[in-house]
Amino acid sequence: MTVTEKPAISPANPDFSSGPCAKRPGWTLDGLKDAPLGRSHRAKIGKAKLAQAIDKTRDLLQVPADYRIGIVPASDTGAVEMALWSLLGARPVDMLAWESFGSGWVTDVIKQLKLDNARKLEAGYGALPDLSAVDFSHDVVFTWNGTTSGVRVPNADWIPDTREGLTICDATSAAFAQKLDFSKLDVVTFSWQKVLGGEAAHGMLILSPRAVERLETYTPSWPLPKIFRMTKAGKLNEGIFKGETINTPSMLCVEDYLDALDWGLSLGGLETLMARADANAKVIADWVEKTPWVDFLAADPAIRSNTSVCLKIVDPAVTALDEKDQGVFAKAIVARLDAEGVAYDIGSYRDAPAGLRIWCGATVEASDLEALTPWLDWAFAEAVASLRQAA
Ligand SMILES: Cc1ncc(COP(=O)(O)O)c(C=O)c1O
């Protein structure tokens, strides 16, 4: 039984997934027709495309000239793992985690690499750990934007310029939407599939001169598979950072990434992309402000993501339910909107508290988020009506 009228307007693009994220406005497969398909990535044309991807990344993301940028296998995960397994072990490490992905890196370092001098600084969903407790004589591993809780670090002011350890930052859902202060970051990773709406499977690994120095002066005590190896005879394999990838990339995905980078550059660059994410997140914030049934998982606006916006349902009819049924309720909203074709993939992450997660990165249009919010109210009202009927 419908209790409220369905909204008249639907989002033109219902893709609000937090990864792979919406393709850029105006994207078509036809835009990839210059991909050198069927050619070797080591041919002149392939190498030129890969070098362009690196150069345009530097340009759009404002990466300092003395930082290396490499295209590596296995998406953001591959880039983070490469950094962890190649760099850690030289000194103690502080592992920061406040949601699922950060916790995954903690597991890697403590349970797989089995580093004994690893400290965990953790916080639950919606909060940040105490950043003032970080010891920068240690290496530090953190996620800039916690995609599954919608909590990000507010800036890099908590990281000193003079630090002894390296800072290793998983920035996959922040890059191109939030200002990354490279002077404070020694390793930055991301995947094409996030803010630029590219394809997954390829990761970006950005290294500061200090990270390179570590690679050239420290050899981990554990073996490194070929896919992670960045040095040859104690020297950095510079080819990786010029587009001579370790193994074979998809040139179709590379072309798609170039398309996304060109789009970002054509809009005016990083500032425009960040402003688009801010404007998108504001559409949701304005709606949350006037909507009693919903609130942010991140209570503090200073640490609230402008990409992976995570919401909880705070209506008493729902909070009275047990945790499992709250999850069922949230999933009912998600399923209704999916069935209507107005919003796809907006459920909270499988390990996160029940709720909604709406991607607001640069490839999403504010007008589509404006169109989405009445549908959220509609789906909530429908789900509450079903709940009452079942009671
Ligand atoms: C913070 C964070 N780290 C890592 C990943 C894993 O990324 P990928 O699947 O591109 O390797 C994700 C994916 O959503 C993420 O949000």
The ligand as an SDF file (V2000), in Angstrom:
LIG
                    3D

 16 16  0  0  0  0  0  0  0  0999 V2000
   39.3660    3.2280    1.9490 C   0  0  0  0  0  0  0  0  0  0  0  0
   39.4130    2.0900    0.9810 C   0  0  0  0  0  0  0  0  0  0  0  0
   40.5230    1.3510    0.8970 N   0  0  0  0  0  0  0  0  0  0  0  0
   40.6040    0.3280    0.0380 C   0  0  0  0  0  0  0  0  0  0  0  0
   39.5590   -0.0140   -0.7800 C   0  0  0  0  0  0  0  0  0  0  0  0
   39.7050   -1.1640   -1.7190 C   0  0  0  0  0  0  0  0  0  0  0  0
   39.7640   -0.6360   -3.0040 O   0  0  0  0  0  0  0  0  0  0  0  0
   39.9680   -1.5110   -4.2940 P   0  0  0  0  0  0  0  0  0  0  0  0
   38.8410   -2.4890   -4.3130 O   0  0  0  0  0  0  0  0  0  0  0  0
   39.9340   -0.5170   -5.3820 O   0  0  0  0  0  0  0  0  0  0  0  0
   41.2750   -2.1910   -4.1540 O   0  0  0  0  0  0  0  0  0  0  0  0
   38.3880    0.7260   -0.7390 C   0  0  0  0  0  0  0  0  0  0  0  0
   37.2330    0.3670   -1.5930 C   0  0  0  0  0  0  0  0  0  0  0  0
   36.1420    0.8450   -1.4260 O   0  0  0  0  0  0  0  0  0  0  0  0
   38.3180    1.7960    0.1570 C   0  0  0  0  0  0  0  0  0  0  0  0
   37.2190    2.5380    0.2200 O   0  0  0  0  0  0  0  0  0  0  0  0
  1  2  1  0
  2  3  1  0
  2 15  2  0
  3  4  2  0
  4  5  1  0
  5  6  1  0
  5 12  2  0
  6  7  1  0
  7  8  1  0
  8  9  2  0
  8 10  1  0
  8 11  1  0
 12 13  1  0
 12 15  1  0
 13 14  2  0
 15 16  1  0
M  END
$$$$
